[in-house]
Amino acid sequence: MKEYLVLIKDFTDPECYSRRMAVREQHLANSKKAKQEGKHMIMGGGLADKDGKLVASSILFKADTKDEIMEILKKDIYVESNVWDLSTVFIAEIN
């Protein structure tokens, strides 16, 4: 498996932050469970703007391919709840 850095921005509409906060605890619980089970995610965290408001996420993944990561992201509650904007995903292999 390779290691990848993933950056993904939130949607920019005014309601996005509220959607993020509404499902944040579930997202964190799902991420913690996946990490404990040794599934793909090494670590991750929210990225804040100059005012401290979460507007994006960074994640360190173990995976065989970028496509595998995209499939995992598509199933995340942040995608299902229209928080993450998949059109902004940046995935880079860490060498």
C-alpha positions in Angstrom: 0.0 0.0 0.0 1.0 3.6 -0.6 0.4 6.6 1.5 -1.5 9.6 0.2 -2.3 13.1 1.4 -5.9 14.1 0.6 -7.3 17.7 0.8 -10.9 18.4 0.2 -12.8 21.6 0.5 -16.3 22.1 1.8 -19.1 23.6 -0.3 -19.2 27.4 0.1 -22.9 28.0 0.5 -24.0 29.7 3.8 -25.6 26.5 5.2 -22.6 24.2 4.7 -21.0 24.9 8.1 -24.3 24.0 9.8 -24.5 20.7 7.8 -20.9 20.0 8.8 -21.6 20.6 12.5 -24.8 18.5 12.3 -23.0 15.4 11.2 -19.5 16.0 12.7 -19.8 13.7 15.6 -20.9 10.8 13.4 -18.1 11.6 10.9 -15.5 11.5 13.8 -17.0 8.3 15.2 -16.9 6.6 11.8 -13.3 7.8 11.2 -12.2 6.6 14.6 -13.8 3.2 14.1 -12.2 2.8 10.6 -8.8 3.8 12.0 -9.1 1.3 14.9 -9.9 -1.4 12.4 -6.8 -0.5 10.4 -8.9 0.6 7.4 -7.1 3.1 5.1 -7.1 6.3 7.2 -4.0 7.1 9.2 -5.1 10.5 10.5 -7.1 13.5 9.5 -8.3 16.9 10.6 -10.4 19.9 9.7 -8.8 23.0 8.2 -10.1 26.4 9.3 -10.3 29.8 7.7 -8.8 32.9 9.2 -11.9 33.2 11.5 -11.5 29.6 12.8 -14.4 28.2 10.9 -13.9 24.7 9.4 -13.9 25.0 5.6 -11.9 21.9 4.5 -10.3 18.6 5.6 -6.9 17.0 5.3 -6.6 13.2 5.6 -3.6 10.8 5.4 -4.6 7.5 3.8 -3.1 4.1 3.1 -4.4 2.7 -0.2 -3.3 1.0 -3.3 -4.7 3.6 -5.7 -6.2 7.1 -5.8 -9.4 5.5 -7.2 -9.7 3.4 -4.0 -9.5 6.6 -2.0 -12.2 8.3 -4.1 -14.5 5.3 -3.4 -14.0 5.7 0.3 -14.6 9.4 0.2 -17.9 9.0 -1.7 -19.3 6.9 1.2 -18.3 9.4 3.9 -21.2 11.1 5.7 -19.6 14.5 4.8 -20.2 13.7 1.1 -23.7 12.2 1.8 -24.6 15.3 3.7 -23.3 17.8 1.1 -20.4 19.1 3.2 -17.4 18.0 1.1 -17.2 19.2 -2.5 -15.8 16.2 -4.3 -14.9 18.4 -7.3 -12.2 20.0 -5.1 -10.4 16.8 -4.0 -6.6 16.8 -4.2 -4.9 13.5 -3.8 -1.1 13.3 -3.8 1.1 10.2 -3.2 3.6 10.8 -0.4 7.1 9.7 -1.5 
